[in-house]
Amino acid sequence: MKITFYGHASLGIQINDINILVDPFISANPKAAHIDISALKGDFILVTHAHQDHIVDVEAIAKRTGATVVSNYEIATHYENLGLETHPMNHGGTWDFEFGSVKYVNAIHTSSFPDGSYGGQPGGFVIEGEHKNIYIAGDTALTYDMKLIPLQTKLDLAILPIGDNFTMGIDDAIIASDFVECDKVLGYHYDTFGYIEIDHEVAKRKFFEKNKDLMLLDIGGSLEL
């Protein structure tokens, strides 16, 4: 499993020959100006919620690649009405895709489309691949629901928001990693704009002091599990 960070909360995940994108907000992010969305491959696009900074490139990429949009029922319906392939889910549900199983799990946040229309309830994804399992928290506060995840899935990586203000920050993300029983963390949803700028060295030190590994990738950078 190869995971690429495209800035903010945007990810690329390659499992064998399947390419998955998560919350593509790239073309409108000046920090990701060197990423060409027309070159990105996509068989599936996972969407955690409907805020603009998570969906801005969904339609363009899905129309070009034919990717299936996987999200909650309301978001899936929105994109189905635009002529895209979709797979609707809801909280607690699991589906076996060709790359592995996906469970849509709780997140505490809000969710509305840029025009203010209802975007359903926000969520995160637990992906169980052939060899590795990951948790993508989406935009969320720290929640006790995270404790349910390790009851069913042993995680190899937790992808957690760390920018604070709109989501949990560093200290809560450390607790979240305890809740999901995963000490290997990829941080995201930070530095994109002033409200969520962080001190990288302080963040890494705080995780290190708790015997945890916080990875902060450069935009376009990758890691392999």
C-alpha positions as CSV (number, residue, x, y, z in Angstrom):
1,M,0.0,0.0,0.0
2,K,1.4,3.4,-1.1
3,I,0.0,6.6,0.4
4,T,0.7,10.0,-1.2
5,F,-0.1,13.3,0.5
6,Y,-1.5,15.9,-1.9
7,G,-1.9,18.7,0.7
8,H,-4.6,19.6,3.3
9,A,-6.7,16.4,3.7
10,S,-6.1,15.1,0.1
11,L,-4.6,11.6,-0.3
12,G,-3.7,9.1,-3.0
13,I,-3.7,5.5,-2.0
14,Q,-2.4,2.7,-4.3
15,I,-3.3,-0.8,-3.4
16,N,-1.9,-3.2,-6.0
17,D,-3.1,-1.7,-9.3
18,I,-6.0,0.2,-7.8
19,N,-5.8,3.9,-7.3
20,I,-7.9,5.6,-4.7
21,L,-8.2,9.4,-4.0
22,V,-9.5,10.8,-0.8
23,D,-11.0,14.3,-0.4
24,P,-9.3,15.9,-3.4
25,F,-8.8,19.6,-2.7
26,I,-5.8,20.3,-4.9
27,S,-6.5,22.8,-7.7
28,A,-7.7,25.4,-5.2
29,N,-4.8,24.9,-2.8
30,P,-1.9,27.3,-3.6
31,K,0.4,25.1,-1.5
32,A,-0.3,22.2,-4.0
33,A,0.2,24.2,-7.1
34,H,2.8,21.8,-8.4
35,I,0.3,18.9,-8.4
36,D,-1.4,18.4,-11.8
37,I,-4.8,16.9,-11.1
38,S,-5.1,15.9,-14.8
39,A,-2.3,13.5,-14.2
40,L,-3.8,11.8,-11.2
41,K,-5.2,8.3,-11.6
42,G,-8.4,7.4,-9.9
43,D,-10.5,4.2,-9.8
44,F,-12.3,5.3,-6.6
45,I,-12.7,8.7,-4.8
46,L,-13.5,8.5,-1.1
47,V,-15.2,11.6,0.3
48,T,-15.5,12.1,4.1
49,H,-17.8,15.1,4.0
50,A,-19.1,17.9,1.7
51,H,-17.1,20.9,2.7
52,Q,-15.4,22.7,-0.3
53,D,-11.9,22.0,1.0
54,H,-12.6,18.3,0.6
55,I,-14.6,18.1,-2.7
56,V,-13.4,20.8,-5.0
57,D,-11.8,18.4,-7.5
58,V,-14.1,15.4,-7.1
59,E,-16.3,16.1,-10.2
60,A,-13.4,17.0,-12.6
61,I,-11.3,13.9,-11.6
62,A,-14.3,11.5,-11.6
63,K,-15.5,12.7,-15.1
64,R,-12.0,12.3,-16.5
65,T,-11.2,8.9,-14.9
66,G,-14.6,7.3,-14.5
67,A,-13.8,6.9,-10.8
68,T,-16.6,5.7,-8.4
69,V,-17.3,8.2,-5.7
70,V,-17.8,6.5,-2.3
71,S,-19.4,8.6,0.4
72,N,-22.4,8.9,2.6
73,Y,-25.8,8.6,0.9
74,E,-26.4,12.4,0.5
75,I,-23.0,13.1,-1.1
76,A,-23.3,10.0,-3.3
77,T,-26.7,11.1,-4.5
78,H,-25.4,14.6,-5.2
79,Y,-22.7,13.1,-7.5
80,E,-25.0,10.5,-9.0
81,N,-27.3,13.4,-10.1
82,L,-24.2,14.9,-11.9
83,G,-23.9,11.7,-13.9
84,L,-21.0,10.1,-11.9
85,E,-20.6,6.5,-10.8
86,T,-21.2,6.3,-7.0
87,H,-21.4,3.9,-4.1
88,P,-23.4,5.2,-1.2
89,M,-22.6,4.2,2.4
90,N,-23.6,5.2,5.9
91,H,-22.2,5.0,9.4
92,G,-21.3,1.5,10.6
93,G,-21.6,0.0,7.1
94,T,-18.9,-2.1,5.4
95,W,-18.5,-3.0,1.8
96,D,-16.0,-5.3,0.1
97,F,-14.5,-3.5,-2.9
98,E,-11.9,-5.0,-5.3
99,F,-9.1,-3.4,-3.3
100,G,-10.3,-4.4,0.2
101,S,-13.1,-3.7,2.6
102,V,-14.2,-0.2,3.6
103,K,-16.1,0.8,6.7
104,Y,-17.7,4.2,7.1
105,V,-17.2,5.3,10.7
106,N,-18.3,8.2,12.8
107,A,-16.7,11.7,12.8
108,I,-17.8,14.7,14.8
109,H,-17.8,17.7,12.4
110,T,-20.3,19.4,10.1
111,S,-21.0,18.8,6.4
112,S,-22.6,21.0,3.8
113,F,-21.9,21.7,0.2
114,P,-20.5,25.1,-0.8
115,D,-24.0,26.3,-1.7
116,G,-25.1,25.5,1.8
117,S,-27.1,22.4,0.9
118,Y,-27.1,19.4,3.2
119,G,-24.1,17.1,2.8
120,G,-25.2,14.4,5.2
121,Q,-23.3,13.5,8.3
122,P,-19.5,13.5,8.2
123,G,-17.5,10.3,8.5
124,G,-14.1,8.6,8.3
125,F,-13.0,5.4,6.6
126,V,-11.4,2.2,7.9
127,I,-9.7,0.4,4.9
128,E,-8.6,-3.2,5.3
129,G,-6.4,-4.0,2.3
130,E,-4.9,-7.4,1.5
131,H,-1.9,-6.9,3.9
132,K,-2.3,-3.5,5.6
133,N,-5.1,-1.7,7.4
134,I,-5.5,2.1,7.8
135,Y,-7.9,4.6,9.4
136,I,-8.7,7.9,7.7
137,A,-10.4,10.0,10.3
138,G,-11.6,12.8,8.1
139,D,-12.4,16.1,9.8
140,T,-13.3,15.2,13.4
141,A,-13.0,16.0,17.0
142,L,-11.7,13.4,19.4
143,T,-14.5,11.0,20.1
144,Y,-14.9,7.8,22.2
145,D,-16.3,6.1,19.0
146,M,-12.7,5.7,17.9
147,K,-12.3,3.1,20.6
148,L,-14.6,0.8,18.6
149,I,-12.1,0.6,15.7
150,P,-9.5,-1.7,17.3
151,L,-12.2,-4.1,18.5
152,Q,-12.5,-5.2,14.8
153,T,-9.4,-4.0,13.0
154,K,-5.7,-3.9,13.9
155,L,-4.4,-0.8,12.3
156,D,-1.0,-0.3,10.6
157,L,-1.5,3.5,10.2
158,A,-3.9,6.1,11.5
159,I,-4.4,9.3,9.4
160,L,-5.5,12.0,11.8
161,P,-6.2,15.7,11.5
162,I,-3.9,17.7,13.6
163,G,-4.4,21.4,12.7
164,D,-6.8,22.3,15.6
165,N,-9.5,25.0,15.4
166,F,-11.8,23.1,12.9
167,T,-10.7,19.6,14.0
168,M,-8.8,18.1,16.9
169,G,-5.3,19.3,17.4
170,I,-2.0,17.7,18.4
171,D,-2.8,16.8,22.0
172,D,-6.2,15.3,21.1
173,A,-4.7,13.4,18.1
174,I,-2.3,11.7,20.5
175,I,-5.2,10.5,22.6
176,A,-7.0,9.4,19.4
177,S,-4.0,7.3,18.5
178,D,-4.3,5.6,21.9
179,F,-8.1,5.1,21.3
180,V,-7.4,3.4,17.9
181,E,-4.4,1.6,19.3
182,C,-2.0,2.7,16.6
183,D,1.2,4.5,17.3
184,K,2.1,5.2,13.7
185,V,0.3,8.4,12.6
186,L,0.2,10.4,9.4
187,G,-0.9,13.9,10.2
188,Y,-3.1,15.9,7.8
189,H,-5.4,18.9,7.7
190,Y,-2.8,21.4,8.8
191,D,-0.9,24.5,7.5
192,T,-3.3,25.1,4.6
193,F,-4.4,28.5,6.0
194,G,-3.8,30.5,9.1
195,Y,-6.3,28.9,11.4
196,I,-4.6,25.5,11.2
197,E,-0.9,26.3,11.0
198,I,1.2,24.2,13.4
199,D,4.7,24.0,14.7
200,H,6.1,20.8,13.1
201,E,8.9,20.3,15.5
202,V,6.6,20.7,18.5
203,A,4.1,18.3,17.0
204,K,6.7,15.6,16.3
205,R,8.2,16.0,19.8
206,K,4.9,15.6,21.5
207,F,4.2,12.4,19.7
208,F,7.8,11.2,20.3
209,E,7.5,11.8,24.0
210,K,4.5,9.4,24.0
211,N,6.5,6.8,22.1
212,K,4.6,7.5,18.9
213,D,5.7,8.3,15.3
214,L,4.1,11.3,13.7
215,M,4.9,11.6,10.0
216,L,4.4,14.9,8.2
217,L,4.9,14.4,4.5
218,D,5.8,17.1,2.0
219,I,3.0,17.7,-0.5
220,G,3.5,15.1,-3.2
221,G,5.5,12.9,-0.8
222,S,4.7,9.3,-0.2
223,L,5.1,6.5,2.3
224,E,4.7,2.7,1.8
225,L,3.2,0.2,4.2
